[in-house]
Amino acid sequence: MLSPIRIGISGLGTVGVGVIQILRNYSNSIEVKTGRTIKIVAVSAKSRTKIRDQPIDSYQWESDPVSLALRDDIDIYVELIGGENGVAKESIEAAISKGVHVVTANKALLAMHGNKLAKASEERGVLLKFEAAVAGGIPVIKVLNEALSINKVTRVMGVMNGSCNYILTRMEESELSYASIFKEADDLGFLEADPTLDVGGIDSAHKLALLSSLAFGTTVNFSGVNVQGIEAISIDDIKHASDMGFRIKLLGVCEMTEAGLEQRVKPCLVPAGSPLGLLEGGTNMVVIETEDSGSIILQGPGAGRNPTAHAVVSDIIDIINGSKIKTFGTPYKLLKNALVSNFSVDAPYYIRLLLEDKPGALAKVTTCLGKEGISINRMRQYDHKSSKAPVLIVTHSTSSDSIEKVLKELPKTEVIAQEPVTLRIEELNY
């Protein structure tokens, strides 16, 4: 009879306790699927005495995660501490150096140090798995590494932060301000301890950097992600976008262009009736566009105890079953250092203006657009009682560079009453 697979778990928060529960409740199923039993040998966390809904008394305790990772009786080290540095990083490095396989849900750490850790794990002959780090319960990493492993990916995009999607959809349905819904989301526990990681787009950028590597066979380049959060989105933008048949989503998009790898996380407009437009609440969605198989749409919970814990356990099962898939799909030595492109693929844009209500004001605006070769697809002016006229413009496809030039020229017209708002309209191929 084969000996049990021995597990060490660092981090006994929501997800860590969820992993323990799954390993206990589904032990028979795991044995059927792998031919091996699983034994949790030792655990580590900040507090040993904290009340948890899963007992841990039967496991050996390590106060130091690094010590846990270096134990001789551990086959797989599960890191659920979080944080891009500190003991999370040190313990993973220790496990790899010891020749122990690693499973983590730590997107920030991998976005910052994934290249180094991938290289080290491959040199040591161990696996580094992170299905739970991206989009929680959506198996997007497995899809890219396995189902689409020889399919040429052209673009990956999606809603990768459920908290932001919750805020934007709640603003629309309640007609309340960003500040009001932000507080609501925070009170409900939907936001990180540092909320800027969510609303500032950083969380999505971490995930996008990892997906880019998997999709295009490149080294992870978090610094190459162009990031903009949702803090400046107003209820007016949401209402006006809806009037024009769109919804605002914080989208992460990566694609390989002739100029290089483009990675962007920005609020964008998508058609209201599209799958992305219909996405509500805290749900995530990832769209993978390929040359041979068209568009694959994956939707599900982006976070939460059970979905994330199941993703962790799925990695454990893959390791037991002898997976040979490298950290980022492609062997590290074959990963490319792609050029970073700061020039977005052409797209239509939404422009919201508040103009001085005087003769020739709109003509000056259209002249600015025309000078940069930007043509207008649709335009709408709202009734107003004040001396300021709200105007919405949807352009035909144009470059981000042309839009930036227009934004610099518009104040010179002396008809702009407030700073214009521009949002990219992401064109969908499904």
C-alpha positions as CSV (number, residue, x, y, z in Angstrom):
1,M,0.0,0.0,0.0
2,L,1.3,3.4,-0.9
3,S,2.1,5.8,1.9
4,P,-0.1,8.9,2.4
5,I,0.7,12.2,0.8
6,R,1.8,14.5,3.6
7,I,0.6,18.1,3.7
8,G,1.7,21.2,5.6
9,I,-0.6,24.2,5.6
10,S,0.4,27.7,6.5
11,G,-2.4,30.3,6.9
12,L,-5.6,29.2,8.6
13,G,-7.9,32.0,7.6
14,T,-11.0,31.5,5.6
15,V,-9.4,29.6,2.8
16,G,-7.0,27.6,4.9
17,V,-9.8,26.3,7.1
18,G,-11.8,25.6,4.0
19,V,-9.0,23.4,2.6
20,I,-8.9,21.4,5.8
21,Q,-12.6,20.9,5.7
22,I,-12.5,19.7,2.1
23,L,-9.6,17.3,2.7
24,R,-11.5,15.8,5.6
25,N,-15.0,15.7,4.0
26,Y,-13.8,14.4,0.6
27,S,-11.0,12.1,1.6
28,N,-12.6,9.1,0.0
29,S,-13.2,10.9,-3.3
30,I,-9.6,12.1,-3.3
31,E,-8.3,8.6,-2.7
32,V,-10.4,7.3,-5.6
33,K,-9.1,9.9,-7.9
34,T,-5.5,9.7,-6.9
35,G,-5.0,6.2,-5.4
36,R,-3.4,7.9,-2.4
37,T,-4.6,9.0,1.0
38,I,-3.8,12.5,2.3
39,K,-2.5,13.3,5.7
40,I,-2.3,16.8,7.1
41,V,0.8,16.6,9.2
42,A,1.3,20.1,10.5
43,V,-0.2,23.6,10.3
44,S,0.9,27.2,11.0
45,A,-0.9,30.4,11.6
46,K,-0.6,33.7,13.6
47,S,-2.7,32.3,16.5
48,R,-3.0,28.7,17.7
49,T,-5.9,29.4,20.1
50,K,-8.1,31.3,17.6
51,I,-11.6,29.6,17.4
52,R,-12.1,28.0,14.0
53,D,-14.9,25.9,12.7
54,Q,-12.5,23.0,11.9
55,P,-10.4,21.4,14.7
56,I,-6.7,21.5,14.3
57,D,-5.6,19.8,17.6
58,S,-4.7,16.6,15.7
59,Y,-2.0,18.4,13.6
60,Q,1.4,19.3,14.7
61,W,1.9,23.1,15.2
62,E,4.6,25.3,13.8
63,S,4.7,28.9,14.9
64,D,7.1,29.7,12.0
65,P,5.9,29.0,8.4
66,V,9.5,28.6,7.2
67,S,10.0,25.9,9.8
68,L,6.9,24.1,8.5
69,A,8.1,24.3,4.9
70,L,11.4,22.8,5.9
71,R,10.0,19.7,7.8
72,D,11.3,16.4,6.6
73,D,7.8,14.9,6.8
74,I,6.1,17.2,4.3
75,D,5.5,16.3,0.6
76,I,3.3,19.3,-0.4
77,Y,3.5,22.8,1.2
78,V,0.3,24.9,1.0
79,E,0.9,28.6,1.4
80,L,-2.2,30.6,2.2
81,I,-0.6,33.5,4.2
82,G,-0.8,36.2,1.6
83,G,1.4,39.2,0.9
84,E,4.0,39.6,-1.8
85,N,7.0,39.4,0.6
86,G,7.8,38.4,4.2
87,V,7.2,34.9,5.5
88,A,5.0,33.9,2.6
89,K,7.8,34.4,0.1
90,E,10.5,33.0,2.5
91,S,8.5,29.8,3.3
92,I,7.8,29.1,-0.4
93,E,11.5,29.6,-1.2
94,A,12.4,27.3,1.7
95,A,10.0,24.6,0.5
96,I,11.3,24.7,-3.0
97,S,14.9,24.5,-1.8
98,K,13.9,21.5,0.3
99,G,12.5,19.7,-2.7
100,V,8.9,20.1,-1.6
101,H,6.0,20.8,-4.0
102,V,4.1,24.1,-3.4
103,V,0.5,25.1,-3.8
104,T,-0.4,28.8,-3.2
105,A,-3.2,31.2,-3.7
106,N,-0.9,34.2,-3.5
107,K,-1.4,36.3,-6.7
108,A,0.6,39.3,-5.4
109,L,3.7,37.2,-4.6
110,L,3.6,35.5,-8.0
111,A,3.0,38.7,-9.9
112,M,6.1,40.2,-8.2
113,H,8.4,37.1,-7.8
114,G,6.9,34.5,-10.0
115,N,9.7,34.4,-12.5
116,K,12.3,33.7,-9.8
117,L,10.1,31.1,-8.1
118,A,9.3,29.3,-11.4
119,K,13.0,29.1,-12.3
120,A,13.9,27.8,-8.8
121,S,11.1,25.2,-8.8
122,E,12.0,23.8,-12.2
123,E,15.7,23.6,-11.3
124,R,14.8,21.8,-8.1
125,G,12.4,19.5,-9.9
126,V,9.3,20.4,-7.9
127,L,5.9,21.9,-8.9
128,L,4.6,25.3,-8.1
129,K,0.8,25.5,-8.5
130,F,-1.5,28.5,-8.2
131,E,-5.0,27.8,-9.6
132,A,-6.6,29.6,-6.6
133,A,-4.6,32.8,-7.2
134,V,-6.6,33.9,-10.3
135,A,-10.4,34.2,-10.4
136,G,-11.1,31.9,-7.4
137,G,-13.5,29.2,-8.5
138,I,-13.0,29.6,-12.2
139,P,-10.4,27.0,-13.5
140,V,-8.9,29.5,-16.0
141,I,-5.3,28.3,-15.3
142,K,-6.2,24.7,-16.1
143,V,-8.0,25.8,-19.2
144,L,-5.0,27.7,-20.5
145,N,-2.4,25.1,-19.5
146,E,-4.4,22.0,-20.5
147,A,-7.5,22.4,-22.7
148,L,-5.9,25.2,-24.8
149,S,-2.3,24.2,-24.4
150,I,-1.6,24.1,-28.2
151,N,-4.3,26.6,-29.2
152,K,-3.0,30.1,-30.1
153,V,-4.5,32.6,-27.7
154,T,-5.1,36.0,-29.3
155,R,-6.6,37.9,-26.3
156,V,-7.6,37.3,-22.7
157,M,-10.0,39.7,-21.0
158,G,-12.4,39.8,-18.2
159,V,-13.8,41.0,-14.9
160,M,-11.3,39.7,-12.4
161,N,-12.3,41.6,-9.3
162,G,-15.7,40.8,-7.8
163,S,-15.6,43.7,-5.4
164,C,-15.3,46.2,-8.2
165,N,-18.1,44.5,-10.2
166,Y,-20.3,44.6,-7.1
167,I,-19.7,48.4,-6.6
168,L,-20.4,49.2,-10.3
169,T,-23.6,47.1,-10.5
170,R,-24.9,48.4,-7.1
171,M,-24.3,52.0,-8.2
172,E,-26.4,51.3,-11.3
173,E,-29.3,49.6,-9.6
174,S,-29.4,52.0,-6.6
175,E,-28.4,55.2,-8.3
176,L,-26.2,56.0,-5.4
177,S,-22.8,57.5,-5.5
178,Y,-19.4,55.7,-5.6
179,A,-18.7,56.8,-2.1
180,S,-21.9,55.4,-0.7
181,I,-21.5,52.0,-2.4
182,F,-17.8,51.8,-1.5
183,K,-18.8,52.1,2.2
184,E,-21.5,49.5,1.7
185,A,-19.0,47.1,0.2
186,D,-16.5,47.7,2.9
187,D,-19.1,47.2,5.7
188,L,-20.0,43.9,4.1
189,G,-16.4,42.7,4.1
190,F,-16.1,42.7,0.3
191,L,-12.9,44.8,0.2
192,E,-9.3,44.0,1.1
193,A,-7.8,45.4,4.2
194,D,-6.2,47.9,1.9
195,P,-9.2,48.7,-0.4
196,T,-7.0,50.4,-3.0
197,L,-5.9,46.9,-4.0
198,D,-9.4,46.3,-5.2
199,V,-10.8,49.6,-6.4
200,G,-7.4,50.8,-7.6
201,G,-7.2,47.9,-10.0
202,I,-4.0,46.4,-8.4
203,D,-5.7,43.1,-7.6
204,S,-6.9,42.7,-11.2
205,A,-3.4,43.7,-12.5
206,H,-1.7,40.9,-10.4
207,K,-4.1,38.4,-11.9
208,L,-3.7,39.8,-15.5
209,A,0.1,39.6,-15.3
210,L,-0.1,35.9,-14.5
211,L,-2.7,35.2,-17.2
212,S,-0.5,37.0,-19.8
213,S,2.4,34.7,-19.0
214,L,0.2,31.6,-19.3
215,A,-1.5,32.8,-22.5
216,F,1.5,34.1,-24.5
217,G,4.5,32.2,-23.1
218,T,6.1,35.3,-21.6
219,T,7.8,36.1,-18.3
220,V,5.6,37.7,-15.8
221,N,5.7,41.5,-16.1
222,F,3.5,43.2,-13.5
223,S,5.2,46.5,-14.0
224,G,4.1,46.5,-17.7
225,V,0.4,46.5,-16.8
226,N,-1.3,49.8,-17.4
227,V,-3.6,50.2,-14.4
228,Q,-6.5,52.5,-13.7
229,G,-9.1,51.9,-11.0
230,I,-12.8,52.8,-10.6
231,E,-12.5,55.6,-8.1
232,A,-13.3,58.3,-10.6
233,I,-16.4,56.6,-12.0
234,S,-19.5,58.7,-11.2
235,I,-23.2,57.8,-11.2
236,D,-23.6,60.1,-14.2
237,D,-21.2,58.0,-16.2
238,I,-23.1,54.9,-15.3
239,K,-26.4,56.4,-16.2
240,H,-25.2,57.9,-19.5
241,A,-23.4,54.7,-20.5
242,S,-26.7,52.9,-19.9
243,D,-28.5,55.4,-22.1
244,M,-26.1,54.6,-24.9
245,G,-26.6,50.8,-24.5
246,F,-23.4,50.1,-22.5
247,R,-22.4,49.1,-19.0
248,I,-19.1,50.0,-17.2
249,K,-16.9,47.2,-16.1
250,L,-13.3,47.1,-14.7
251,L,-11.7,45.0,-17.4
252,G,-8.3,43.3,-17.4
253,V,-7.2,42.8,-21.0
254,C,-4.0,41.3,-22.4
255,E,-3.1,40.7,-26.1
256,M,0.0,40.3,-28.1
257,T,0.3,43.0,-30.8
258,E,2.9,43.9,-33.4
259,A,4.2,46.5,-31.0
260,G,4.5,44.0,-28.1
261,L,2.5,42.7,-25.2
262,E,-0.3,45.0,-24.1
263,Q,-1.7,44.6,-20.6
264,R,-4.3,47.0,-19.3
265,V,-6.7,47.2,-16.4
266,K,-9.1,50.0,-16.9
267,P,-12.8,50.9,-16.6
268,C,-14.3,50.2,-20.0
269,L,-17.7,50.2,-21.7
270,V,-19.1,46.9,-23.0
271,P,-22.5,46.3,-24.7
272,A,-25.2,45.9,-22.1
273,G,-26.5,42.7,-23.6
274,S,-23.2,40.9,-23.9
275,P,-22.1,38.3,-21.4
276,L,-19.7,40.7,-19.8
277,G,-22.4,43.4,-19.8
278,L,-24.9,41.0,-18.1
279,L,-22.4,40.1,-15.3
280,E,-23.8,41.1,-11.9
281,G,-22.5,41.4,-8.4
282,G,-19.3,39.8,-7.2
283,T,-19.1,37.2,-10.0
284,N,-16.0,37.0,-12.2
285,M,-15.8,36.3,-15.9
286,V,-12.8,35.5,-18.1
287,V,-13.0,35.4,-21.9
288,I,-10.2,33.6,-23.8
289,E,-10.1,34.3,-27.5
290,T,-8.2,31.8,-29.7
291,E,-7.4,31.3,-33.4
292,D,-8.6,27.7,-33.6
293,S,-11.4,27.4,-31.0
294,G,-13.0,30.9,-31.1
295,S,-14.0,32.5,-27.8
296,I,-14.2,30.5,-24.5
297,I,-16.2,32.2,-21.7
298,L,-15.6,31.1,-18.1
299,Q,-17.9,32.5,-15.4
300,G,-18.1,31.8,-11.7
301,P,-17.2,33.0,-8.2
302,G,-14.0,34.9,-8.0
303,A,-13.5,34.5,-4.3
304,G,-15.0,32.9,-1.2
305,R,-14.0,30.1,1.1
306,N,-15.3,27.1,-0.8
307,P,-14.5,28.0,-4.4
308,T,-11.0,29.1,-3.5
309,A,-10.3,26.1,-1.2
310,H,-11.5,23.7,-3.9
311,A,-9.1,25.3,-6.4
312,V,-6.3,24.7,-3.9
313,V,-7.3,21.1,-3.5
314,S,-7.5,20.6,-7.2
315,D,-3.8,21.6,-7.4
316,I,-2.9,19.1,-4.6
317,I,-4.7,16.4,-6.6
318,D,-2.8,17.3,-9.8
319,I,0.5,17.0,-8.0
320,I,-0.4,13.6,-6.5
321,N,-1.4,12.5,-10.0
322,G,2.0,13.3,-11.4
323,S,1.4,16.5,-13.2
324,K,4.4,17.7,-15.3
325,I,3.0,21.1,-16.2
326,K,5.4,23.9,-15.5
327,T,4.5,26.9,-13.3
328,F,3.6,29.1,-16.3
329,G,2.8,26.3,-18.7
330,T,5.9,26.8,-20.8
331,P,9.3,25.8,-19.3
332,Y,10.9,28.8,-17.7
333,K,14.0,28.8,-19.9
334,L,11.6,29.1,-23.0
335,L,9.6,32.0,-21.6
336,K,10.0,35.1,-23.7
337,N,10.7,38.6,-22.4
338,A,8.1,40.4,-24.5
339,L,8.3,44.0,-25.4
340,V,5.8,46.2,-23.5
341,S,3.4,48.0,-25.7
342,N,1.9,51.3,-24.3
343,F,-0.2,51.9,-27.4
344,S,-3.6,50.4,-27.1
345,V,-5.2,48.6,-30.0
346,D,-7.7,51.0,-31.7
347,A,-11.2,51.0,-30.3
348,P,-14.2,53.3,-30.1
349,Y,-14.4,55.7,-27.1
350,Y,-17.1,57.2,-25.0
351,I,-16.5,60.9,-24.2
352,R,-18.6,62.8,-21.7
353,L,-18.4,66.6,-21.9
354,L,-19.9,69.5,-20.1
355,L,-19.9,72.5,-22.4
356,E,-20.5,76.2,-22.0
357,D,-23.9,76.7,-23.6
358,K,-23.0,79.3,-26.3
359,P,-23.0,79.4,-30.1
360,G,-20.3,77.4,-31.8
361,A,-19.3,75.4,-28.7
362,L,-20.1,72.0,-30.2
363,A,-18.5,73.0,-33.5
364,K,-15.2,73.7,-31.7
365,V,-15.3,70.2,-30.1
366,T,-16.0,68.4,-33.4
367,T,-13.2,70.4,-35.0
368,C,-10.7,69.1,-32.3
369,L,-11.9,65.6,-33.0
370,G,-11.6,66.0,-36.8
371,K,-8.0,67.4,-36.6
372,E,-7.0,64.1,-35.0
373,G,-8.9,62.0,-37.5
374,I,-11.6,60.9,-35.0
375,S,-15.1,60.5,-36.5
376,I,-18.3,60.5,-34.4
377,N,-20.5,57.5,-34.4
378,R,-23.2,58.8,-32.1
379,M,-23.8,61.9,-30.1
380,R,-26.4,62.9,-27.6
381,Q,-27.1,66.2,-25.9
382,Y,-29.3,66.3,-22.8
383,D,-31.9,69.0,-21.8
384,H,-30.5,71.4,-19.3
385,K,-31.6,74.5,-17.4
386,S,-28.2,75.8,-16.5
387,S,-25.6,77.5,-18.7
388,K,-23.7,74.2,-19.0
389,A,-24.7,71.6,-21.6
390,P,-24.0,67.9,-21.0
391,V,-23.0,66.1,-24.2
392,L,-22.1,62.5,-24.9
393,I,-20.0,61.3,-27.8
394,V,-19.3,57.8,-29.0
395,T,-16.5,57.7,-31.6
396,H,-15.6,55.3,-34.3
397,S,-12.6,53.2,-33.7
398,T,-9.5,55.3,-33.0
399,S,-6.1,55.2,-31.2
400,S,-5.6,56.0,-27.6
401,D,-2.9,58.4,-28.7
402,S,-5.4,60.4,-30.8
403,I,-7.8,60.5,-27.8
404,E,-4.9,61.8,-25.5
405,K,-4.1,64.6,-28.0
406,V,-7.8,65.6,-28.2
407,L,-8.0,65.8,-24.4
408,K,-5.0,68.2,-24.4
409,E,-6.5,70.4,-27.1
410,L,-10.1,70.6,-25.7
411,P,-9.3,73.0,-22.9
412,K,-7.9,75.5,-25.4
413,T,-11.3,75.8,-27.0
414,E,-12.5,77.7,-23.9
415,V,-15.9,75.9,-24.1
416,I,-15.1,73.0,-21.7
417,A,-16.8,73.6,-18.4
418,Q,-15.2,70.6,-16.6
419,E,-12.6,68.0,-17.3
420,P,-13.9,65.5,-19.9
421,V,-14.4,61.8,-19.1
422,T,-13.2,59.3,-21.6
423,L,-13.8,55.5,-21.4
424,R,-12.6,52.9,-23.9
425,I,-15.4,50.8,-25.5
426,E,-14.0,47.3,-25.6
427,E,-15.0,45.5,-28.8
428,L,-16.1,41.9,-28.2
429,N,-15.5,39.1,-30.7
430,Y,-18.4,36.9,-29.5
